[in-house]
């Protein structure tokens, strides 16, 4: 079982320029989990960096929009 307190936000950039946000305990865990989820389609990782794709405010706004859209 993963301890969420030890998790950090990461940004995974693929060779085609797509950026993905994920949370994990280490760079190795990001690589392992990313290959398991997304790599049936032939994508390759260009880089993994620490950080968030969106600010906390942007994330909250996206969450609100998603809730509003799902209630329609």
mmCIF file of the N, C-alpha and C atoms, coordinates in Angstrom:
data_MODEL
# 
_entry.id   MODEL 
# 
loop_
_atom_site.group_PDB 
_atom_site.id 
_atom_site.type_symbol 
_atom_site.label_atom_id 
_atom_site.label_alt_id 
_atom_site.label_comp_id 
_atom_site.label_asym_id 
_atom_site.label_entity_id 
_atom_site.label_seq_id 
_atom_site.pdbx_PDB_ins_code 
_atom_site.Cartn_x 
_atom_site.Cartn_y 
_atom_site.Cartn_z 
_atom_site.occupancy 
_atom_site.B_iso_or_equiv 
_atom_site.pdbx_formal_charge 
_atom_site.auth_seq_id 
_atom_site.auth_comp_id 
_atom_site.auth_asym_id 
_atom_site.auth_atom_id 
_atom_site.pdbx_PDB_model_num 
ATOM 1   N N  . UNK A 1 1  ? 0.843   -1.180 0.000   1.00 0.00 ? 1  UNK A N  1 
ATOM 2   C CA . UNK A 1 1  ? 0.000   0.000  0.000   1.00 0.00 ? 1  UNK A CA 1 
ATOM 3   C C  . UNK A 1 1  ? 0.891   1.247  0.000   1.00 0.00 ? 1  UNK A C  1 
ATOM 4   N N  . UNK A 1 2  ? 0.585   2.218  -0.848  1.00 0.00 ? 2  UNK A N  1 
ATOM 5   C CA . UNK A 1 2  ? 1.391   3.428  -0.957  1.00 0.00 ? 2  UNK A CA 1 
ATOM 6   C C  . UNK A 1 2  ? 0.998   4.417  0.134   1.00 0.00 ? 2  UNK A C  1 
ATOM 7   N N  . UNK A 1 3  ? 1.986   5.107  0.678   1.00 0.00 ? 3  UNK A N  1 
ATOM 8   C CA . UNK A 1 3  ? 1.747   6.153  1.643   1.00 0.00 ? 3  UNK A CA 1 
ATOM 9   C C  . UNK A 1 3  ? 1.630   7.469  0.881   1.00 0.00 ? 3  UNK A C  1 
ATOM 10  N N  . UNK A 1 4  ? 0.448   8.049  0.830   1.00 0.00 ? 4  UNK A N  1 
ATOM 11  C CA . UNK A 1 4  ? 0.223   9.257  0.038   1.00 0.00 ? 4  UNK A CA 1 
ATOM 12  C C  . UNK A 1 4  ? 0.991   10.463 0.567   1.00 0.00 ? 4  UNK A C  1 
ATOM 13  N N  . UNK A 1 5  ? 1.400   10.435 1.844   1.00 0.00 ? 5  UNK A N  1 
ATOM 14  C CA . UNK A 1 5  ? 2.156   11.550 2.402   1.00 0.00 ? 5  UNK A CA 1 
ATOM 15  C C  . UNK A 1 5  ? 3.535   11.661 1.763   1.00 0.00 ? 5  UNK A C  1 
ATOM 16  N N  . UNK A 1 6  ? 4.075   10.567 1.270   1.00 0.00 ? 6  UNK A N  1 
ATOM 17  C CA . UNK A 1 6  ? 5.407   10.570 0.654   1.00 0.00 ? 6  UNK A CA 1 
ATOM 18  C C  . UNK A 1 6  ? 5.367   10.858 -0.838  1.00 0.00 ? 6  UNK A C  1 
ATOM 19  N N  . UNK A 1 7  ? 4.181   11.055 -1.405  1.00 0.00 ? 7  UNK A N  1 
ATOM 20  C CA . UNK A 1 7  ? 4.059   11.267 -2.844  1.00 0.00 ? 7  UNK A CA 1 
ATOM 21  C C  . UNK A 1 7  ? 4.388   12.702 -3.233  1.00 0.00 ? 7  UNK A C  1 
ATOM 22  N N  . UNK A 1 8  ? 4.904   12.840 -4.437  1.00 0.00 ? 8  UNK A N  1 
ATOM 23  C CA . UNK A 1 8  ? 5.269   14.132 -5.016  1.00 0.00 ? 8  UNK A CA 1 
ATOM 24  C C  . UNK A 1 8  ? 4.620   14.229 -6.389  1.00 0.00 ? 8  UNK A C  1 
ATOM 25  N N  . UNK A 1 9  ? 4.350   15.446 -6.841  1.00 0.00 ? 9  UNK A N  1 
ATOM 26  C CA . UNK A 1 9  ? 3.796   15.656 -8.179  1.00 0.00 ? 9  UNK A CA 1 
ATOM 27  C C  . UNK A 1 9  ? 4.920   15.667 -9.201  1.00 0.00 ? 9  UNK A C  1 
ATOM 28  N N  . UNK A 1 10 ? 4.653   15.025 -10.342 1.00 0.00 ? 10 UNK A N  1 
ATOM 29  C CA . UNK A 1 10 ? 5.615   14.953 -11.434 1.00 0.00 ? 10 UNK A CA 1 
ATOM 30  C C  . UNK A 1 10 ? 4.932   15.308 -12.743 1.00 0.00 ? 10 UNK A C  1 
ATOM 31  N N  . UNK A 1 11 ? 5.727   15.812 -13.687 1.00 0.00 ? 11 UNK A N  1 
ATOM 32  C CA . UNK A 1 11 ? 5.265   16.068 -15.050 1.00 0.00 ? 11 UNK A CA 1 
ATOM 33  C C  . UNK A 1 11 ? 6.068   15.157 -15.969 1.00 0.00 ? 11 UNK A C  1 
ATOM 34  N N  . UNK A 1 12 ? 5.359   14.320 -16.730 1.00 0.00 ? 12 UNK A N  1 
ATOM 35  C CA . UNK A 1 12 ? 5.985   13.426 -17.692 1.00 0.00 ? 12 UNK A CA 1 
ATOM 36  C C  . UNK A 1 12 ? 5.765   14.028 -19.079 1.00 0.00 ? 12 UNK A C  1 
ATOM 37  N N  . UNK A 1 13 ? 6.844   14.244 -19.818 1.00 0.00 ? 13 UNK A N  1 
ATOM 38  C CA . UNK A 1 13 ? 6.756   14.768 -21.179 1.00 0.00 ? 13 UNK A CA 1 
ATOM 39  C C  . UNK A 1 13 ? 7.154   13.653 -22.138 1.00 0.00 ? 13 UNK A C  1 
ATOM 40  N N  . UNK A 1 14 ? 6.296   13.395 -23.131 1.00 0.00 ? 14 UNK A N  1 
ATOM 41  C CA . UNK A 1 14 ? 6.603   12.366 -24.121 1.00 0.00 ? 14 UNK A CA 1 
ATOM 42  C C  . UNK A 1 14 ? 7.361   12.981 -25.290 1.00 0.00 ? 14 UNK A C  1 
ATOM 43  N N  . UNK A 1 15 ? 7.911   12.130 -26.139 1.00 0.00 ? 15 UNK A N  1 
ATOM 44  C CA . UNK A 1 15 ? 8.712   12.622 -27.270 1.00 0.00 ? 15 UNK A CA 1 
ATOM 45  C C  . UNK A 1 15 ? 7.887   13.429 -28.269 1.00 0.00 ? 15 UNK A C  1 
ATOM 46  N N  . UNK A 1 16 ? 6.560   13.255 -28.265 1.00 0.00 ? 16 UNK A N  1 
ATOM 47  C CA . UNK A 1 16 ? 5.728   14.048 -29.176 1.00 0.00 ? 16 UNK A CA 1 
ATOM 48  C C  . UNK A 1 16 ? 5.269   15.355 -28.534 1.00 0.00 ? 16 UNK A C  1 
ATOM 49  N N  . UNK A 1 17 ? 5.733   15.632 -27.276 1.00 0.00 ? 17 UNK A N  1 
ATOM 50  C CA . UNK A 1 17 ? 5.441   16.905 -26.631 1.00 0.00 ? 17 UNK A CA 1 
ATOM 51  C C  . UNK A 1 17 ? 4.257   16.896 -25.686 1.00 0.00 ? 17 UNK A C  1 
ATOM 52  N N  . UNK A 1 18 ? 3.543   15.797 -25.584 1.00 0.00 ? 18 UNK A N  1 
ATOM 53  C CA . UNK A 1 18 ? 2.407   15.708 -24.675 1.00 0.00 ? 18 UNK A CA 1 
ATOM 54  C C  . UNK A 1 18 ? 2.910   15.689 -23.240 1.00 0.00 ? 18 UNK A C  1 
ATOM 55  N N  . UNK A 1 19 ? 2.237   16.462 -22.375 1.00 0.00 ? 19 UNK A N  1 
ATOM 56  C CA . UNK A 1 19 ? 2.616   16.496 -20.967 1.00 0.00 ? 19 UNK A CA 1 
ATOM 57  C C  . UNK A 1 19 ? 1.522   15.846 -20.132 1.00 0.00 ? 19 UNK A C  1 
ATOM 58  N N  . UNK A 1 20 ? 1.939   15.018 -19.193 1.00 0.00 ? 20 UNK A N  1 
ATOM 59  C CA . UNK A 1 20 ? 1.027   14.288 -18.312 1.00 0.00 ? 20 UNK A CA 1 
ATOM 60  C C  . UNK A 1 20 ? 1.384   14.606 -16.874 1.00 0.00 ? 20 UNK A C  1 
ATOM 61  N N  . UNK A 1 21 ? 0.387   14.805 -16.029 1.00 0.00 ? 21 UNK A N  1 
ATOM 62  C CA . UNK A 1 21 ? 0.631   15.009 -14.612 1.00 0.00 ? 21 UNK A CA 1 
ATOM 63  C C  . UNK A 1 21 ? 0.365   13.712 -13.863 1.00 0.00 ? 21 UNK A C  1 
ATOM 64  N N  . UNK A 1 22 ? 1.213   13.402 -12.894 1.00 0.00 ? 22 UNK A N  1 
ATOM 65  C CA . UNK A 1 22 ? 1.034   12.201 -12.088 1.00 0.00 ? 22 UNK A CA 1 
ATOM 66  C C  . UNK A 1 22 ? 1.604   12.441 -10.697 1.00 0.00 ? 22 UNK A C  1 
ATOM 67  N N  . UNK A 1 23 ? 1.256   11.568 -9.776  1.00 0.00 ? 23 UNK A N  1 
ATOM 68  C CA . UNK A 1 23 ? 1.753   11.646 -8.413  1.00 0.00 ? 23 UNK A CA 1 
ATOM 69  C C  . UNK A 1 23 ? 2.366   10.310 -8.048  1.00 0.00 ? 23 UNK A C  1 
ATOM 70  N N  . UNK A 1 24 ? 3.564   10.348 -7.469  1.00 0.00 ? 24 UNK A N  1 
ATOM 71  C CA . UNK A 1 24 ? 4.267   9.116  -7.096  1.00 0.00 ? 24 UNK A CA 1 
ATOM 72  C C  . UNK A 1 24 ? 5.305   9.429  -6.029  1.00 0.00 ? 24 UNK A C  1 
ATOM 73  N N  . UNK A 1 25 ? 5.932   8.383  -5.518  1.00 0.00 ? 25 UNK A N  1 
ATOM 74  C CA . UNK A 1 25 ? 6.947   8.552  -4.473  1.00 0.00 ? 25 UNK A CA 1 
ATOM 75  C C  . UNK A 1 25 ? 8.333   8.813  -5.046  1.00 0.00 ? 25 UNK A C  1 
ATOM 76  N N  . UNK A 1 26 ? 8.585   8.412  -6.307  1.00 0.00 ? 26 UNK A N  1 
ATOM 77  C CA . UNK A 1 26 ? 9.923   8.569  -6.881  1.00 0.00 ? 26 UNK A CA 1 
ATOM 78  C C  . UNK A 1 26 ? 9.847   8.609  -8.405  1.00 0.00 ? 26 UNK A C  1 
ATOM 79  N N  . UNK A 1 27 ? 10.965  9.015  -9.015  1.00 0.00 ? 27 UNK A N  1 
ATOM 80  C CA . UNK A 1 27 ? 11.055  9.015  -10.479 1.00 0.00 ? 27 UNK A CA 1 
ATOM 81  C C  . UNK A 1 27 ? 10.883  7.594  -11.019 1.00 0.00 ? 27 UNK A C  1 
ATOM 82  N N  . UNK A 1 28 ? 11.462  6.614  -10.321 1.00 0.00 ? 28 UNK A N  1 
ATOM 83  C CA . UNK A 1 28 ? 11.364  5.221  -10.765 1.00 0.00 ? 28 UNK A CA 1 
ATOM 84  C C  . UNK A 1 28 ? 9.914   4.747  -10.749 1.00 0.00 ? 28 UNK A C  1 
ATOM 85  N N  . UNK A 1 29 ? 9.171   5.129  -9.731  1.00 0.00 ? 29 UNK A N  1 
ATOM 86  C CA . UNK A 1 29 ? 7.765   4.728  -9.654  1.00 0.00 ? 29 UNK A CA 1 
ATOM 87  C C  . UNK A 1 29 ? 6.958   5.382  -10.773 1.00 0.00 ? 29 UNK A C  1 
ATOM 88  N N  . UNK A 1 30 ? 7.259   6.636  -11.076 1.00 0.00 ? 30 UNK A N  1 
ATOM 89  C CA . UNK A 1 30 ? 6.576   7.319  -12.188 1.00 0.00 ? 30 UNK A CA 1 
ATOM 90  C C  . UNK A 1 30 ? 6.805   6.547  -13.479 1.00 0.00 ? 30 UNK A C  1 
ATOM 91  N N  . UNK A 1 31 ? 8.060   6.227  -13.757 1.00 0.00 ? 31 UNK A N  1 
ATOM 92  C CA . UNK A 1 31 ? 8.411   5.514  -14.990 1.00 0.00 ? 31 UNK A CA 1 
ATOM 93  C C  . UNK A 1 31 ? 7.693   4.163  -15.051 1.00 0.00 ? 31 UNK A C  1 
ATOM 94  N N  . UNK A 1 32 ? 7.723   3.422  -13.956 1.00 0.00 ? 32 UNK A N  1 
ATOM 95  C CA . UNK A 1 32 ? 7.075   2.104  -13.903 1.00 0.00 ? 32 UNK A CA 1 
ATOM 96  C C  . UNK A 1 32 ? 5.575   2.212  -14.140 1.00 0.00 ? 32 UNK A C  1 
ATOM 97  N N  . UNK A 1 33 ? 4.915   3.118  -13.426 1.00 0.00 ? 33 UNK A N  1 
ATOM 98  C CA . UNK A 1 33 ? 3.464   3.265  -13.553 1.00 0.00 ? 33 UNK A CA 1 
ATOM 99  C C  . UNK A 1 33 ? 3.075   3.836  -14.905 1.00 0.00 ? 33 UNK A C  1 
ATOM 100 N N  . UNK A 1 34 ? 3.857   4.752  -15.440 1.00 0.00 ? 34 UNK A N  1 
ATOM 101 C CA . UNK A 1 34 ? 3.525   5.353  -16.723 1.00 0.00 ? 34 UNK A CA 1 
ATOM 102 C C  . UNK A 1 34 ? 3.602   4.325  -17.838 1.00 0.00 ? 34 UNK A C  1 
ATOM 103 N N  . UNK A 1 35 ? 4.621   3.489  -17.808 1.00 0.00 ? 35 UNK A N  1 
ATOM 104 C CA . UNK A 1 35 ? 4.726   2.441  -18.822 1.00 0.00 ? 35 UNK A CA 1 
ATOM 105 C C  . UNK A 1 35 ? 3.537   1.488  -18.732 1.00 0.00 ? 35 UNK A C  1 
ATOM 106 N N  . UNK A 1 36 ? 3.063   1.211  -17.530 1.00 0.00 ? 36 UNK A N  1 
ATOM 107 C CA . UNK A 1 36 ? 1.933   0.307  -17.362 1.00 0.00 ? 36 UNK A CA 1 
ATOM 108 C C  . UNK A 1 36 ? 0.620   0.879  -17.874 1.00 0.00 ? 36 UNK A C  1 
ATOM 109 N N  . UNK A 1 37 ? 0.457   2.210  -17.803 1.00 0.00 ? 37 UNK A N  1 
ATOM 110 C CA . UNK A 1 37 ? -0.812  2.838  -18.163 1.00 0.00 ? 37 UNK A CA 1 
ATOM 111 C C  . UNK A 1 37 ? -0.885  3.289  -19.617 1.00 0.00 ? 37 UNK A C  1 
ATOM 112 N N  . UNK A 1 38 ? 0.193   3.810  -20.160 1.00 0.00 ? 38 UNK A N  1 
ATOM 113 C CA . UNK A 1 38 ? 0.105   4.555  -21.426 1.00 0.00 ? 38 UNK A CA 1 
ATOM 114 C C  . UNK A 1 38 ? 0.923   3.995  -22.582 1.00 0.00 ? 38 UNK A C  1 
ATOM 115 N N  . UNK A 1 39 ? 1.689   2.967  -22.356 1.00 0.00 ? 39 UNK A N  1 
ATOM 116 C CA . UNK A 1 39 ? 2.651   2.638  -23.392 1.00 0.00 ? 39 UNK A CA 1 
ATOM 117 C C  . UNK A 1 39 ? 2.282   1.496  -24.312 1.00 0.00 ? 39 UNK A C  1 
ATOM 118 N N  . UNK A 1 40 ? 0.991   1.168  -24.405 1.00 0.00 ? 40 UNK A N  1 
ATOM 119 C CA . UNK A 1 40 ? 0.568   0.226  -25.425 1.00 0.00 ? 40 UNK A CA 1 
ATOM 120 C C  . UNK A 1 40 ? 0.541   0.899  -26.783 1.00 0.00 ? 40 UNK A C  1 
ATOM 121 N N  . UNK A 1 41 ? 0.568   2.224  -26.788 1.00 0.00 ? 41 UNK A N  1 
ATOM 122 C CA . UNK A 1 41 ? 0.435   2.972  -28.039 1.00 0.00 ? 41 UNK A CA 1 
ATOM 123 C C  . UNK A 1 41 ? 1.780   3.432  -28.612 1.00 0.00 ? 41 UNK A C  1 
ATOM 124 N N  . UNK A 1 42 ? 2.898   2.997  -28.049 1.00 0.00 ? 42 UNK A N  1 
ATOM 125 C CA . UNK A 1 42 ? 4.202   3.322  -28.601 1.00 0.00 ? 42 UNK A CA 1 
ATOM 126 C C  . UNK A 1 42 ? 4.779   4.653  -28.178 1.00 0.00 ? 42 UNK A C  1 
ATOM 127 N N  . UNK A 1 43 ? 4.230   5.297  -27.150 1.00 0.00 ? 43 UNK A N  1 
ATOM 128 C CA . UNK A 1 43 ? 4.788   6.564  -26.676 1.00 0.00 ? 43 UNK A CA 1 
ATOM 129 C C  . UNK A 1 43 ? 6.103   6.316  -25.944 1.00 0.00 ? 43 UNK A C  1 
ATOM 130 N N  . UNK A 1 44 ? 6.962   7.310  -25.981 1.00 0.00 ? 44 UNK A N  1 
ATOM 131 C CA . UNK A 1 44 ? 8.233   7.229  -25.268 1.00 0.00 ? 44 UNK A CA 1 
ATOM 132 C C  . UNK A 1 44 ? 8.383   8.445  -24.370 1.00 0.00 ? 44 UNK A C  1 
ATOM 133 N N  . UNK A 1 45 ? 8.983   8.253  -23.203 1.00 0.00 ? 45 UNK A N  1 
ATOM 134 C CA . UNK A 1 45 ? 9.202   9.347  -22.267 1.00 0.00 ? 45 UNK A CA 1 
ATOM 135 C C  . UNK A 1 45 ? 10.420  10.146 -22.706 1.00 0.00 ? 45 UNK A C  1 
ATOM 136 N N  . UNK A 1 46 ? 10.248  11.450 -22.815 1.00 0.00 ? 46 UNK A N  1 
ATOM 137 C CA . UNK A 1 46 ? 11.375  12.348 -23.102 1.00 0.00 ? 46 UNK A CA 1 
ATOM 138 C C  . UNK A 1 46 ? 11.984  12.839 -21.790 1.00 0.00 ? 46 UNK A C  1 
ATOM 139 N N  . UNK A 1 47 ? 11.114  13.228 -20.839 1.00 0.00 ? 47 UNK A N  1 
ATOM 140 C CA . UNK A 1 47 ? 11.636  13.702 -19.552 1.00 0.00 ? 47 UNK A CA 1 
ATOM 141 C C  . UNK A 1 47 ? 10.602  13.537 -18.449 1.00 0.00 ? 47 UNK A C  1 
ATOM 142 N N  . UNK A 1 48 ? 11.100  13.480 -17.224 1.00 0.00 ? 48 UNK A N  1 
ATOM 143 C CA . UNK A 1 48 ? 10.258  13.467 -16.027 1.00 0.00 ? 48 UNK A CA 1 
ATOM 144 C C  . UNK A 1 48 ? 10.816  14.540 -15.109 1.00 0.00 ? 48 UNK A C  1 
ATOM 145 N N  . UNK A 1 49 ? 9.957   15.486 -14.702 1.00 0.00 ? 49 UNK A N  1 
ATOM 146 C CA . UNK A 1 49 ? 10.384  16.554 -13.807 1.00 0.00 ? 49 UNK A CA 1 
ATOM 147 C C  . UNK A 1 49 ? 9.405   16.663 -12.643 1.00 0.00 ? 49 UNK A C  1 
ATOM 148 N N  . UNK A 1 50 ? 9.904   17.184 -11.533 1.00 0.00 ? 50 UNK A N  1 
ATOM 149 C CA . UNK A 1 50 ? 9.020   17.436 -10.400 1.00 0.00 ? 50 UNK A CA 1 
ATOM 150 C C  . UNK A 1 50 ? 8.212   18.686 -10.694 1.00 0.00 ? 50 UNK A C  1 
ATOM 151 N N  . UNK A 1 51 ? 6.942   18.672 -10.313 1.00 0.00 ? 51 UNK A N  1 
ATOM 152 C CA . UNK A 1 51 ? 6.108   19.848 -10.497 1.00 0.00 ? 51 UNK A CA 1 
ATOM 153 C C  . UNK A 1 51 ? 4.682   19.464 -10.816 1.00 0.00 ? 51 UNK A C  1 
ATOM 154 N N  . UNK A 1 52 ? 3.828   20.471 -10.872 1.00 0.00 ? 52 UNK A N  1 
ATOM 155 C CA . UNK A 1 52 ? 2.415   20.289 -11.185 1.00 0.00 ? 52 UNK A CA 1 
ATOM 156 C C  . UNK A 1 52 ? 2.115   20.885 -12.554 1.00 0.00 ? 52 UNK A C  1 
ATOM 157 N N  . UNK A 1 53 ? 1.194   20.256 -13.262 1.00 0.00 ? 53 UNK A N  1 
ATOM 158 C CA . UNK A 1 53 ? 0.756   20.810 -14.548 1.00 0.00 ? 53 UNK A CA 1 
ATOM 159 C C  . UNK A 1 53 ? -0.057  22.078 -14.335 1.00 0.00 ? 53 UNK A C  1 
ATOM 160 N N  . UNK A 1 54 ? -0.878  22.104 -13.276 1.00 0.00 ? 54 UNK A N  1 
ATOM 161 C CA . UNK A 1 54 ? -1.767  23.226 -13.005 1.00 0.00 ? 54 UNK A CA 1 
ATOM 162 C C  . UNK A 1 54 ? -1.532  23.746 -11.594 1.00 0.00 ? 54 UNK A C  1 
ATOM 163 N N  . UNK A 1 55 ? -1.777  25.042 -11.391 1.00 0.00 ? 55 UNK A N  1 
ATOM 164 C CA . UNK A 1 55 ? -1.717  25.593 -10.037 1.00 0.00 ? 55 UNK A CA 1 
ATOM 165 C C  . UNK A 1 55 ? -2.885  25.033 -9.234  1.00 0.00 ? 55 UNK A C  1 
ATOM 166 N N  . UNK A 1 56 ? -2.853  25.214 -7.937  1.00 0.00 ? 56 UNK A N  1 
ATOM 167 C CA . UNK A 1 56 ? -3.962  24.742 -7.099  1.00 0.00 ? 56 UNK A CA 1 
ATOM 168 C C  . UNK A 1 56 ? -5.279  25.411 -7.487  1.00 0.00 ? 56 UNK A C  1 
ATOM 169 N N  . UNK A 1 57 ? -5.214  26.687 -7.835  1.00 0.00 ? 57 UNK A N  1 
ATOM 170 C CA . UNK A 1 57 ? -6.422  27.418 -8.244  1.00 0.00 ? 57 UNK A CA 1 
ATOM 171 C C  . UNK A 1 57 ? -6.972  26.864 -9.555  1.00 0.00 ? 57 UNK A C  1 
ATOM 172 N N  . UNK A 1 58 ? -6.098  26.601 -10.511 1.00 0.00 ? 58 UNK A N  1 
ATOM 173 C CA . UNK A 1 58 ? -6.538  26.034 -11.794 1.00 0.00 ? 58 UNK A CA 1 
ATOM 174 C C  . UNK A 1 58 ? -7.136  24.638 -11.589 1.00 0.00 ? 58 UNK A C  1 
ATOM 175 N N  . UNK A 1 59 ? -6.523  23.848 -10.739 1.00 0.00 ? 59 UNK A N  1 
ATOM 176 C CA . UNK A 1 59 ? -7.037  22.502 -10.455 1.00 0.00 ? 59 UNK A CA 1 
ATOM 177 C C  . UNK A 1 59 ? -8.424  22.571 -9.837  1.00 0.00 ? 59 UNK A C  1 
ATOM 178 N N  . UNK A 1 60 ? -8.621  23.500 -8.920  1.00 0.00 ? 60 UNK A N  1 
ATOM 179 C CA . UNK A 1 60 ? -9.932  23.665 -8.285  1.00 0.00 ? 60 UNK A CA 1 
ATOM 180 C C  . UNK A 1 60 ? -10.977 24.111 -9.301  1.00 0.00 ? 60 UNK A C  1 
ATOM 181 N N  . UNK A 1 61 ? -10.610 25.028 -10.185 1.00 0.00 ? 61 UNK A N  1 
ATOM 182 C CA . UNK A 1 61 ? -11.534 25.486 -11.226 1.00 0.00 ? 61 UNK A CA 1 
ATOM 183 C C  . UNK A 1 61 ? -11.908 24.336 -12.162 1.00 0.00 ? 61 UNK A C  1 
ATOM 184 N N  . UNK A 1 62 ? -10.935 23.526 -12.558 1.00 0.00 ? 62 UNK A N  1 
ATOM 185 C CA . UNK A 1 62 ? -11.218 22.367 -13.410 1.00 0.00 ? 62 UNK A CA 1 
ATOM 186 C C  . UNK A 1 62 ? -12.133 21.373 -12.714 1.00 0.00 ? 62 UNK A C  1 
ATOM 187 N N  . UNK A 1 63 ? -11.902 21.155 -11.406 1.00 0.00 ? 63 UNK A N  1 
ATOM 188 C CA . UNK A 1 63 ? -12.747 20.250 -10.634 1.00 0.00 ? 63 UNK A CA 1 
ATOM 189 C C  . UNK A 1 63 ? -14.192 20.758 -10.600 1.00 0.00 ? 63 UNK A C  1 
ATOM 190 N N  . UNK A 1 64 ? -14.371 22.081 -10.375 1.00 0.00 ? 64 UNK A N  1 
ATOM 191 C CA . UNK A 1 64 ? -15.712 22.672 -10.346 1.00 0.00 ? 64 UNK A CA 1 
ATOM 192 C C  . UNK A 1 64 ? -16.408 22.528 -11.694 1.00 0.00 ? 64 UNK A C  1 
ATOM 193 N N  . UNK A 1 65 ? -15.669 22.794 -12.785 1.00 0.00 ? 65 UNK A N  1 
ATOM 194 C CA . UNK A 1 65 ? -16.243 22.663 -14.124 1.00 0.00 ? 65 UNK A CA 1 
ATOM 195 C C  . UNK A 1 65 ? -16.648 21.228 -14.414 1.00 0.00 ? 65 UNK A C  1 
ATOM 196 N N  . UNK A 1 66 ? -15.834 20.282 -13.977 1.00 0.00 ? 66 UNK A N  1 
ATOM 197 C CA . UNK A 1 66 ? -16.143 18.874 -14.191 1.00 0.00 ? 66 UNK A CA 1 
ATOM 198 C C  . UNK A 1 66 ? -17.416 18.486 -13.427 1.00 0.00 ? 66 UNK A C  1 
ATOM 199 N N  . UNK A 1 67 ? -17.527 18.935 -12.177 1.00 0.00 ? 67 UNK A N  1 
ATOM 200 C CA . UNK A 1 67 ? -18.735 18.656 -11.391 1.00 0.00 ? 67 UNK A CA 1 
ATOM 201 C C  . UNK A 1 67 ? -19.974 19.278 -12.027 1.00 0.00 ? 67 UNK A C  1 
ATOM 202 N N  . UNK A 1 68 ? -19.840 20.516 -12.478 1.00 0.00 ? 68 UNK A N  1 
ATOM 203 C CA . UNK A 1 68 ? -20.959 21.205 -13.111 1.00 0.00 ? 68 UNK A CA 1 
ATOM 204 C C  . UNK A 1 68 ? -21.397 20.461 -14.382 1.00 0.00 ? 68 UNK A C  1 
ATOM 205 N N  . UNK A 1 69 ? -20.429 20.041 -15.164 1.00 0.00 ? 69 UNK A N  1 
ATOM 206 C CA . UNK A 1 69 ? -20.750 19.338 -16.401 1.00 0.00 ? 69 UNK A CA 1 
ATOM 207 C C  . UNK A 1 69 ? -21.397 17.972 -16.128 1.00 0.00 ? 69 UNK A C  1 
ATOM 208 N N  . UNK A 1 70 ? -20.957 17.284 -15.082 1.00 0.00 ? 70 UNK A N  1 
ATOM 209 C CA . UNK A 1 70 ? -21.504 15.959 -14.776 1.00 0.00 ? 70 UNK A CA 1 
ATOM 210 C C  . UNK A 1 70 ? -22.914 16.033 -14.209 1.00 0.00 ? 70 UNK A C  1 
ATOM 211 N N  . UNK A 1 71 ? -23.317 17.200 -13.685 1.00 0.00 ? 71 UNK A N  1 
ATOM 212 C CA . UNK A 1 71 ? -24.658 17.374 -13.114 1.00 0.00 ? 71 UNK A CA 1 
ATOM 213 C C  . UNK A 1 71 ? -25.692 17.714 -14.172 1.00 0.00 ? 71 UNK A C  1 
ATOM 214 N N  . UNK A 1 72 ? -25.274 17.991 -15.373 1.00 0.00 ? 72 UNK A N  1 
ATOM 215 C CA . UNK A 1 72 ? -26.224 18.391 -16.441 1.00 0.00 ? 72 UNK A CA 1 
ATOM 216 C C  . UNK A 1 72 ? -26.969 17.222 -16.976 1.00 0.00 ? 72 UNK A C  1 
# 
